């Protein structure tokens, strides 16, 4: 019975993780980082899905739907991926901030040269 419940929970979590890939945004905005805007959005969606999956795992374990072994295995897997996604997003945000600063400097430079 516990195995059946674990399989159901795992299926639900996999479904949540697949959602960003099932409903990809068709728009491809201009992005000046190594990660395109649509991928950045997918990473944000994946992060949200992973956080939700971790909360669901906690709930399922607390209500006795998962064994301790299954809980630990799934939690470790999702935490590892969540950390990876968060690190990638942090790098992308740093790139974006740097590029925004460079654009601001360039615009100020061109504006001041036009006003002279």
Secondary structure in CASP SS format (residue, H / E / C, confidence):
PFRMAT SS
TARGET T0000
AUTHOR 0000-0000-0000
METHOD secondary structure of the structure
MODEL  1
X C 1.00
X H 1.00
X H 1.00
X H 1.00
X H 1.00
X H 1.00
X H 1.00
X H 1.00
X H 1.00
X H 1.00
X H 1.00
X H 1.00
X H 1.00
X H 1.00
X H 1.00
X H 1.00
X H 1.00
X H 1.00
X H 1.00
X H 1.00
X H 1.00
X H 1.00
X C 1.00
X C 1.00
X C 1.00
X C 1.00
X C 1.00
X C 1.00
X C 1.00
X C 1.00
X C 1.00
X C 1.00
X C 1.00
X C 1.00
X C 1.00
X C 1.00
X H 1.00
X H 1.00
X H 1.00
X H 1.00
X H 1.00
X H 1.00
X H 1.00
X H 1.00
X H 1.00
X H 1.00
X H 1.00
X H 1.00
X H 1.00
X H 1.00
X H 1.00
X H 1.00
X H 1.00
X H 1.00
X H 1.00
X H 1.00
X H 1.00
X H 1.00
X H 1.00
X H 1.00
X H 1.00
X H 1.00
X C 1.00
X C 1.00
X C 1.00
X C 1.00
X C 1.00
X H 1.00
X H 1.00
X H 1.00
X H 1.00
X H 1.00
X H 1.00
X H 1.00
X H 1.00
X H 1.00
X H 1.00
X H 1.00
X H 1.00
X H 1.00
X H 1.00
X H 1.00
X H 1.00
X H 1.00
X H 1.00
X H 1.00
X H 1.00
X H 1.00
X H 1.00
X H 1.00
X H 1.00
X H 1.00
X H 1.00
X H 1.00
X H 1.00
X H 1.00
X H 1.00
X H 1.00
X H 1.00
X H 1.00
X H 1.00
X H 1.00
X H 1.00
X H 1.00
X H 1.00
X H 1.00
X H 1.00
X H 1.00
X H 1.00
X H 1.00
X H 1.00
X H 1.00
X H 1.00
X H 1.00
X H 1.00
X C 1.00
END
